[in-house]
Amino acid sequence: MLSFQGKPANITNTILGKITFQKRNLLARHNRILVSETLGEKYWLYDGVISPQETINLDFIKVPCIYGVTPDNLSIVKEGDIVVLEPDGNVTIIWDVNSPHNALLATGDCNCSCIMCPQPRKKDREGLLDFNLKIIDLIDPERTNTLGITGGEPTLLGDGLIKLIEACKKRLPKTSLLLLTNGRRFSDIDYMRKIVYIGHPDLTFCIPLYADTDKEHDKIVGVKGSFYETVKGIDNLALFRQKVEIRNVIIALNYRRLPQFADFIYRNFPFALHVALMGMETIEEAKRNLNKIWIDPIEYVKELQQAVRYLNRRAINVSIYNLPLCILPQELWGYSRKSISLWKNIYLTMCESCDFRNECGGFFGTSEGWHNKHIHPLKKLDIIT
């Protein structure tokens, strides 16, 4: 999530609100964060104000505000963005109104210890569930096609997750909901039934499975028995005709069996709505374990090609996430997706001269230079059509 710093005034607690650049009447200021060139007494009832004004007179300005923000930082916020103002003057954009990759962090806790997890385990802020429910209330339902619920592991919320999904159904009935979960909790059919019976009109369960064998999957996940819990969870979801997407992050520990993994998916989960084969983001646990898990993506292209070809020929929808076009055989370009969240999506300097930059998904800005060594700009004249 993008964030920037300013000078705080009159802020004692975290403030959540929606950005507006419009001067609104008094009755339309609740839950609004005004962006204004100047600060004054006329901004009553706004939840907060963000301004580039360098100095303020606290005797006159009583509204919570963050001032002294640079024009460059102000330029990244847009009408309708949802932001958090902190007492230390930090502003974080937690909902980018133009992004297709917005998600709610349901919890930072998890019941797995994946060796390449990019999300740090952290203690949840007090009142996180209510915080997320307020975000749902602030979201514009007419401008939101897709919403993710992620973690950590969202099912650890128990009935709290049910409240989140119920709120999405009520407030965002036309929005597709993607629940990113390891699926282990759905081996408990009673809990799974509670979620299914919410009756959300467009809910997809996005579940990682990192290998076709229990030994390899459990080693990557760090929990013995997790493979069979996940498989049972997927089977239970299928019993209730739920939409399931299966994801696999490709690392040094599992790339060799990608073809066998594809065969396992076809023979056991032919009902899968989608299979995503994903490049790794080298941050957090992945960065700490690079010596065990790093492999240059060029080294597994052969296995990736075999897996994609196998699934496609059996009419299973398959995509490639997080890998640039220049390292993929042209046969695989049609399966490549722009999957990296906009706030951490970058392109390298050499990509500026690539004729296919706009079609390419780019790189994780968070990966700090751990990119494929074979990146190169592509020219249309060199591509066989």
N, C-alpha and C positions, 0 to 999 in steps of 0.2 A: 504494500500500500504506500502511496506517495504521501510524504509529509514535509512540512517546513516549519520554521521557527519565527516567532515574533516576540513582542514584549506583552506580558499579560497585565490586565487590570480588572479588578472586581470579579475575579474567577476563583471560587473556592472549591468547586467540584467539577468533574467532567461534564461537559455540555455537548449534547448530541442534537444536531439540527440540519436543516436543508438549506443550501446556499440560495440566496436570491440577490440580484443586482437591482431589483425594483423597489422603489419606495412604496410601501404598502400601507393601507389604512390600518387603524389600531386593531381591528378585529381579525386581520389576516396576518398578524406578525408572530403568532404562537408557533413554536418549533422552527422558526426561520432564523438563519444566520445571515445578516446583511453584509455585503461587501460594499464599502463606501470610501470615497477618496478622503472624506473628512469626518471627524467625529464631533458630536454636539449633544445638546440636551434633548433633541427631538426624536431620539431613537428609543423611546420607552416601549416596553413589551416585546421587543425583539429578544430572542433568547441569547443573542450575542452579535457582535459586530467585528469584522476584520477590516483593517485599514492600513494603508501605507503611511499615514500621518506619523511623523517622527516623534512628536511630543504631545502630551495631553495634560489638561488641568483636571486633576481628580476631584476638585471641589465642585466641578460642574458635570462631569461625566460619570454617571452611576451605572450605566449599562455594562454587562460583562463584555470585554473586548480584548482583542489581540491587535496591537498596533505596531508600526515600524516594520511592516512586512514589505519585502522588496517587490518591485513591479514584476520581476521574473517569476517569483513564487505566486503572486496573485494571478498571473496569467494562466496557471494550470487549473484553477477552479472554474467551474461552469455552473450556469443556472441549473438547479436540480440536483447537483452533487450533494451527497450526505457526508457531513464532516463531524469530527470530534475536536472540541477545543479543550485543552488541558490546562490546569493551573500553572504549569511551568512555561506556558506560551507556545506549546507545540500544537500544530494543526495537522490532523491526519484525514485524508480523503478515504473513507471506508466504502463509499459507493460512487463509482464513476458512471454518470448517467449515460455516457456514450460507449461504455465497455460491454462486450458480450460475455465477459468472464466474471461477473460479480458473484460473490459468495458470502454466506454468513459463517463465521467461525463458531460452531456450536460449543466446542470445548477444546482446551489445549491438552486434555488428558487422553491417554490411549492405553489399550490393553495389549498392544504389540510393541516391539522394539526393532522395527525394520532397519536393516543395516544401512540403507540409503535414504532414509526419511529426510525430506527437506524441511519439515515442520518441527520446530523445537517443542518439546514438552514444557508446558508452563502452567502455573497455577492460574485458574480462571479468575477474572476480576469479579468482585462481589456484584451479584445481581446481573450476571451475564445473560441469563435467559430473558429477563425483562428488557434488558438492553437490546437484544436481538428482536424481541417482539415489537419494540418501538421502531426499530429500523424497518421492519415489515410494514408498519403503519405509515412510514414516511415515503416508501417506494411508490413511484408513479406506475400504476398497473398498466397504463396504456403505452408505456415506453419500455416495458420489461418483458422480453421474450423468454429469458431463461434465468434461473436463479439456482446457485449451488448451496448445499449445506455440507460443510466440511469440518475437519478437526485437525488433530486428535481423532478420536473415534466418537462420532455423534450418538451412537446407541448407548454410550455410557450415561447419557442424560436420562435414560429410562423414560418415564412419562413426560419429561421435559421435551424430548424430541417429538413426541406425539403432539404436544401443544404447539410447537413450531410448525409442524406440517399442517395442523388444523388451521392455524393462523394464515398460512400461505394459501390454503384452499379458499378461505373466506375472503381474504383481502386481495389475492392475486389469482383469481380463478382461471385466467387465460395464460398464466406463466408456467412454462415447463420447469419442473423441479428435478434437480440432479442431487441425489443423496450419495456422497462419497463416504463409503463405509467398508471396513474389512469383512463384513458379512458374518462374522463369527456369532454374533448375538442372534442371528436369524435361525441358527440351529435350534433355538428355543421357539417352537412353533406357536406357542401361546403369545409371546411377545410380538412375533412377526404378524400374527393375526390382528393385534391391536392396530398396527400401522396400516395394514391392508384395509381394515374396516373403516378407516377414515374416509376412504373413497376419493382420494385426490385424483383428479381427472387426467393428470399427466406427470406421473412420478416414475423416475428411472433410478434403479439401484446400481451405482457404479462401484464394482467390487474388484479389488486386485487379487490376482492369482499369479504367483511368480514362477511356477514350475508345474510340470505334470506329475511330479512325485512328491510324496510327503517329506522325504528327507531334505530335498533341495528347498522346497517352499518354507518349511519350518526353520531351516538354517537362516534363510534370508529374513524371515519375520521375527525370529528370536523367541518363538513360543512353541514348545512341543505340543503337537496335537492340533495346531491351528489349521493345517491343511484340511483335515477331515471336518472340522467345524465349519470352515468356509464352504467346502463342497456341499455339506448338508444344508447350510443356509441357502445356497443357490438353488438346490433341489426343492427346498421348502417354498421359496419364492415362485419357482416354476409351477408347483402344485396349485398356487393361487393365481396363476397366469399374470404374474407381475413382469414388468420390463426390466431386464438385467443387461448391464454392460459389463464386460470383463476386461480388466486392464492388466498389462504386464510391463513393468519397467525393466529394460534390458541392461544387465550389468555383467561383469566378468564371471559371475557365479552361475548364470543361467542361459547365456546366449547360445551355447552349443546345442541345447535341446529345444530351440525354438521350433524346428519342424515337428518334433514329437509333441510339443506343447499344442501346436495347431491341431494335430490329430486328436489329442486328448479333448480339446474343446469341441471339435466336431462330433466325436463319438459320445460325449457325456452331456454337452450343453448345446445341442443344435438349435435350441430355442433362443439362444443369446441374440439380443437386439443388435449388439455391436461389440466388436473386439478392437481394443486400442493397444498397439504395440508402441512403447514410449521410450524416448531417449531420456537420460538421467539429468536431473538438476543437481549440480555439485555444490551443495550448501548444507550446513548443519551436520547431521549424522553422515551424510554422503561424503562431505569434505573430510570428516574425521577418519573415515574408513577407506579413503581413496586407494591406499596401497592394496586393499583386498578386492575392491569392486570396480576400479576404473578400467575401462577398455575403450580404445579409440573406436568410435562407431564404424569407421571404414572396415574394421576387422570382423564385424558381424553382419555385413551387408548380404553376404551369401546366404546365411541362415535366415535372415529377415526376409529376403526375397522368396525363399522356399516356403516360409510360413504364410506369407501374404498370398502367394500364388495358390497354395493348398486351400486356404479358407475361401478365397474368392471363387475358386472352381466349384466349391460346395455351397455356394450362394449364402455365405455368411458375411455380413457387412463388416469390413475390416478397414482400419485407418492406421496411419503412422503419425505419431505426435512427436514434436520437439526435435526433429532432425531437419537440417537444411537440405535443399534440393541438390546442391552441388556434390554431395557425397552419395546420393541415391542413384541407382540405375534409372534410366528414363521410364522404364516399365512401371516403376513404383511412384512416379510423380502424381499420378491420379489418386493415390491413396494418402498423400501427404496433406496434413491439415495445419492451419494457423492456430495452434493450440496454446501458445504461451500467453499468459495474462498480459494485457497491454502495459501495465505499470512496470513490468520487469522484462519486457521484450526489447531486444536491441539488435542492431546489425553492425557488423564489423566495418572498418574503414574500407577494406577491399570490396565490400558488397556494393558500394556506391556505383561502381562501374559494371555491375552485373545486370544483364538484360532481363533477368527473371526475379529481381529483388521484390517486386510487388506481389509475386505469386508465392514467394518463399516465406516460411514461418519464422525465420531468424533464429535468435539464440536467447538463452537466459542471461540477463544482465547480472544476475546473482551468482553465476558460476565462475566469475572472476578469472577468466582466461582459460578455463579448462574446456577448450573447444577442440573439435576435430582438427588435426594437423594438415588435413588435405582440403581445407576450405579454399575455394578459388572462384573468381567471377566467371559466370557463364555468358556466352555470346550466342545469339540466335543462329548465326551462320554456322556454328559448330554443332548444332543440335540436329539430329536426324528426325524429320517429321514424317 
